Amino acid sequence: MPYRPGLAAALAGSLLIALSSGAAHADGHRSHCNVPLSDWKPRAAVEAALKDRGWTVQSIRSDDGCYKVKVTTATGERRRVKLNPQTLEPVDEAD
């Protein structure tokens, strides 16, 4: 197979772009919940903390090292919130 410098350069460039965009994507979605499992508060504590805010819990699960909850607020608004599993403070909210 003949050596094709243009093709090699194009492939190398494509690889560089793919790798750099993947790194940027990963940094943009980095979790704020780097907490060892032994330091997580139990699900009952999550539910109690949300209830204290006047929220009704629809679901609780773990995602990217955080608790991910679906709730209904006291005003009837539906929300999805990520909580730090140690402090139970919101780290990210999505609609």
PABA-955165 format. One record per residue (C-alpha): residue number from 1; y, x, z. Coordinates in nm, 3 decimals. Layout:
BEGIN
<atom><k>NUM</k><yy>Y</yy><xx>X</xx><zz>Z</zz></atom>
...
***
This chain:
BEGIN
<atom><k>1</k><yy>0.000</yy><xx>0.000</xx><zz>0.000</zz></atom>
<atom><k>2</k><yy>0.336</yy><xx>0.152</xx><zz>-0.099</zz></atom>
<atom><k>3</k><yy>0.597</yy><xx>0.224</xx><zz>0.169</zz></atom>
<atom><k>4</k><yy>0.885</yy><xx>-0.025</xx><zz>0.155</zz></atom>
<atom><k>5</k><yy>1.180</yy><xx>0.089</xx><zz>0.372</zz></atom>
<atom><k>6</k><yy>1.370</yy><xx>-0.235</xx><zz>0.320</zz></atom>
<atom><k>7</k><yy>1.078</yy><xx>-0.446</xx><zz>0.440</zz></atom>
<atom><k>8</k><yy>1.019</yy><xx>-0.224</xx><zz>0.744</zz></atom>
<atom><k>9</k><yy>1.387</yy><xx>-0.244</xx><zz>0.840</zz></atom>
<atom><k>10</k><yy>1.390</yy><xx>-0.622</xx><zz>0.800</zz></atom>
<atom><k>11</k><yy>1.079</yy><xx>-0.660</xx><zz>1.016</zz></atom>
<atom><k>12</k><yy>1.220</yy><xx>-0.427</xx><zz>1.282</zz></atom>
<atom><k>13</k><yy>1.549</yy><xx>-0.619</xx><zz>1.282</zz></atom>
<atom><k>14</k><yy>1.370</yy><xx>-0.952</xx><zz>1.313</zz></atom>
<atom><k>15</k><yy>1.167</yy><xx>-0.822</xx><zz>1.603</zz></atom>
<atom><k>16</k><yy>1.480</yy><xx>-0.696</xx><zz>1.781</zz></atom>
<atom><k>17</k><yy>1.653</yy><xx>-1.032</xx><zz>1.738</zz></atom>
<atom><k>18</k><yy>1.349</yy><xx>-1.223</xx><zz>1.861</zz></atom>
<atom><k>19</k><yy>1.312</yy><xx>-1.005</xx><zz>2.168</zz></atom>
<atom><k>20</k><yy>1.680</yy><xx>-1.010</xx><zz>2.260</zz></atom>
<atom><k>21</k><yy>1.712</yy><xx>-1.388</xx><zz>2.220</zz></atom>
<atom><k>22</k><yy>1.402</yy><xx>-1.437</xx><zz>2.436</zz></atom>
<atom><k>23</k><yy>1.555</yy><xx>-1.225</xx><zz>2.711</zz></atom>
<atom><k>24</k><yy>1.880</yy><xx>-1.417</xx><zz>2.693</zz></atom>
<atom><k>25</k><yy>1.690</yy><xx>-1.746</xx><zz>2.707</zz></atom>
<atom><k>26</k><yy>1.493</yy><xx>-1.633</xx><zz>3.010</zz></atom>
<atom><k>27</k><yy>1.809</yy><xx>-1.521</xx><zz>3.193</zz></atom>
<atom><k>28</k><yy>1.979</yy><xx>-1.852</xx><zz>3.117</zz></atom>
<atom><k>29</k><yy>1.698</yy><xx>-2.045</xx><zz>3.286</zz></atom>
<atom><k>30</k><yy>1.628</yy><xx>-1.813</xx><zz>3.577</zz></atom>
<atom><k>31</k><yy>1.528</yy><xx>-1.998</xx><zz>3.890</zz></atom>
<atom><k>32</k><yy>1.748</yy><xx>-1.985</xx><zz>4.197</zz></atom>
<atom><k>33</k><yy>1.446</yy><xx>-2.036</xx><zz>4.420</zz></atom>
<atom><k>34</k><yy>1.290</yy><xx>-1.699</xx><zz>4.486</zz></atom>
<atom><k>35</k><yy>1.133</yy><xx>-1.809</xx><zz>4.813</zz></atom>
<atom><k>36</k><yy>0.786</yy><xx>-1.709</xx><zz>4.934</zz></atom>
<atom><k>37</k><yy>0.552</yy><xx>-2.006</xx><zz>4.963</zz></atom>
<atom><k>38</k><yy>0.517</yy><xx>-1.941</xx><zz>5.338</zz></atom>
<atom><k>39</k><yy>0.891</yy><xx>-2.018</xx><zz>5.379</zz></atom>
<atom><k>40</k><yy>0.887</yy><xx>-2.350</xx><zz>5.195</zz></atom>
<atom><k>41</k><yy>0.971</yy><xx>-2.659</xx><zz>5.399</zz></atom>
<atom><k>42</k><yy>0.702</yy><xx>-2.928</xx><zz>5.379</zz></atom>
<atom><k>43</k><yy>0.734</yy><xx>-3.224</xx><zz>5.145</zz></atom>
<atom><k>44</k><yy>0.791</yy><xx>-3.454</xx><zz>5.443</zz></atom>
<atom><k>45</k><yy>1.104</yy><xx>-3.252</xx><zz>5.527</zz></atom>
<atom><k>46</k><yy>1.223</yy><xx>-3.285</xx><zz>5.165</zz></atom>
<atom><k>47</k><yy>1.176</yy><xx>-3.660</xx><zz>5.177</zz></atom>
<atom><k>48</k><yy>1.355</yy><xx>-3.686</xx><zz>5.514</zz></atom>
<atom><k>49</k><yy>1.651</yy><xx>-3.475</xx><zz>5.391</zz></atom>
<atom><k>50</k><yy>1.690</yy><xx>-3.690</xx><zz>5.080</zz></atom>
<atom><k>51</k><yy>1.659</yy><xx>-4.009</xx><zz>5.283</zz></atom>
<atom><k>52</k><yy>1.939</yy><xx>-3.879</xx><zz>5.511</zz></atom>
<atom><k>53</k><yy>2.159</yy><xx>-3.860</xx><zz>5.200</zz></atom>
<atom><k>54</k><yy>2.085</yy><xx>-4.223</xx><zz>5.130</zz></atom>
<atom><k>55</k><yy>1.857</yy><xx>-4.144</xx><zz>4.837</zz></atom>
<atom><k>56</k><yy>1.526</yy><xx>-4.311</xx><zz>4.758</zz></atom>
<atom><k>57</k><yy>1.262</yy><xx>-4.062</xx><zz>4.645</zz></atom>
<atom><k>58</k><yy>1.076</yy><xx>-4.145</xx><zz>4.325</zz></atom>
<atom><k>59</k><yy>0.883</yy><xx>-3.817</xx><zz>4.297</zz></atom>
<atom><k>60</k><yy>0.862</yy><xx>-3.465</xx><zz>4.437</zz></atom>
<atom><k>61</k><yy>0.699</yy><xx>-3.171</xx><zz>4.262</zz></atom>
<atom><k>62</k><yy>0.739</yy><xx>-2.797</xx><zz>4.236</zz></atom>
<atom><k>63</k><yy>0.889</yy><xx>-2.636</xx><zz>3.926</zz></atom>
<atom><k>64</k><yy>1.001</yy><xx>-2.275</xx><zz>3.868</zz></atom>
<atom><k>65</k><yy>0.973</yy><xx>-2.199</xx><zz>4.239</zz></atom>
<atom><k>66</k><yy>1.192</yy><xx>-2.496</xx><zz>4.337</zz></atom>
<atom><k>67</k><yy>1.128</yy><xx>-2.850</xx><zz>4.449</zz></atom>
<atom><k>68</k><yy>1.209</yy><xx>-3.084</xx><zz>4.161</zz></atom>
<atom><k>69</k><yy>1.283</yy><xx>-3.437</xx><zz>4.275</zz></atom>
<atom><k>70</k><yy>1.360</yy><xx>-3.765</xx><zz>4.106</zz></atom>
<atom><k>71</k><yy>1.571</yy><xx>-3.993</xx><zz>4.321</zz></atom>
<atom><k>72</k><yy>1.777</yy><xx>-4.308</xx><zz>4.316</zz></atom>
<atom><k>73</k><yy>2.110</yy><xx>-4.276</xx><zz>4.495</zz></atom>
<atom><k>74</k><yy>2.259</yy><xx>-4.536</xx><zz>4.728</zz></atom>
<atom><k>75</k><yy>2.467</yy><xx>-4.662</xx><zz>4.433</zz></atom>
<atom><k>76</k><yy>2.157</yy><xx>-4.707</xx><zz>4.215</zz></atom>
<atom><k>77</k><yy>2.211</yy><xx>-4.397</xx><zz>4.001</zz></atom>
<atom><k>78</k><yy>1.893</yy><xx>-4.217</xx><zz>3.895</zz></atom>
<atom><k>79</k><yy>1.902</yy><xx>-3.838</xx><zz>3.929</zz></atom>
<atom><k>80</k><yy>1.679</yy><xx>-3.535</xx><zz>3.883</zz></atom>
<atom><k>81</k><yy>1.763</yy><xx>-3.252</xx><zz>4.122</zz></atom>
<atom><k>82</k><yy>1.615</yy><xx>-2.908</xx><zz>4.188</zz></atom>
<atom><k>83</k><yy>1.619</yy><xx>-2.804</xx><zz>4.553</zz></atom>
<atom><k>84</k><yy>1.581</yy><xx>-2.465</xx><zz>4.715</zz></atom>
<atom><k>85</k><yy>1.250</yy><xx>-2.505</xx><zz>4.903</zz></atom>
<atom><k>86</k><yy>1.377</yy><xx>-2.313</xx><zz>5.207</zz></atom>
<atom><k>87</k><yy>1.726</yy><xx>-2.463</xx><zz>5.252</zz></atom>
<atom><k>88</k><yy>1.670</yy><xx>-2.793</xx><zz>5.066</zz></atom>
<atom><k>89</k><yy>2.012</yy><xx>-2.744</xx><zz>4.904</zz></atom>
<atom><k>90</k><yy>2.054</yy><xx>-2.849</xx><zz>4.539</zz></atom>
<atom><k>91</k><yy>2.042</yy><xx>-2.558</xx><zz>4.293</zz></atom>
<atom><k>92</k><yy>2.053</yy><xx>-2.753</xx><zz>3.970</zz></atom>
<atom><k>93</k><yy>2.105</yy><xx>-3.113</xx><zz>3.868</zz></atom>
<atom><k>94</k><yy>2.008</yy><xx>-3.273</xx><zz>3.540</zz></atom>
<atom><k>95</k><yy>2.046</yy><xx>-3.623</xx><zz>3.405</zz></atom>
***
